[in-house]
Amino acid sequence: EADPGMTGFVGGLLGLVFGLGVLLLASALLASRRTPLALRVEPWLSDPPQRPGTRPGAGRQSSAAGVLGPLLQALAGSIERVLGGGDSIRRKLVRADLDLSLHDFRVRQALWGLVAFVGAAVPCGFVAVASPGRAVPLLICCVVVAVLGVLLCENHLSAQVSRRERDVLAEFPTVAELLALAVAAGE
């Protein structure tokens, strides 16, 4: 017969070893996901190398894109497959004088859609808890709001294009007058 005190001791010891193993595994997983300190501090210690023709800060990721990167990348790819029109978006980005690539804009659209979904999901979640029979229509409502968020981002880009073109046209008489003065002065 086994001693009951010894069985409890061995069981406790095995539980302790198992718990320490799980703790070590969890800490190793968290450490592998963490960005090294050198990479986090580097942008504040030195100026990043600039490509010719780019503005300072161009191409940096937003904090949301850094945190939600893989999800936003996947959503951006889905938006590109569903909506298409990459050439049109590229032209709008150039006309709006934005230093974004098509992929960066699609990530921004995905972020707008995600924020819209979460914004709709919070109140819909409260309603769904109060009346569970309405959960499916509320979920559909959240998806529709997310799609509207994606489309609203593209509409915002079109508004930026219109605003910039309006500003350029408003400055055109001044530029023409300065050119006329320069020509009259012999330049």
Stockholm file with secondary structure:
# STOCKHOLM 1.0

chainA/1-187         EADPGMTGFVGGLLGLVFGLGVLLLASALLASRRTPLALRVEPWLSDPPQRPGTRPGAGRQSSAAGVLGPLLQALAGSIERVLGGGDSIRRKLVRADLDLSLHDFRVRQALWGLVAFVGAAVPCGFVAVASPGRAVPLLICCVVVAVLGVLLCENHLSAQVSRRERDVLAEFPTVAELLALAVAAGE
#=GR chainA/1-187 SS CCCHHHHHHHHHHHHHHHHHHHHHHHHHHHHHHSCCHHHHHHHHHSCCCCCTTCCTTTTCCCHHHHHSHHHHHHHHHHHHHHHCCHHHHHHHHHHTTCCCCHHHHHHHHHHHHHHHHHHHHHHHHHHHHHCGGGHHHHHHHHHHHHHHHHHHHHHHHHHHHHHHHHHHHHHHHHHHHHHHHHHHTTC
#=GC SS_cons         CCCHHHHHHHHHHHHHHHHHHHHHHHHHHHHHHSCCHHHHHHHHHSCCCCCTTCCTTTTCCCHHHHHSHHHHHHHHHHHHHHHCCHHHHHHHHHHTTCCCCHHHHHHHHHHHHHHHHHHHHHHHHHHHHHCGGGHHHHHHHHHHHHHHHHHHHHHHHHHHHHHHHHHHHHHHHHHHHHHHHHHHTTC
//
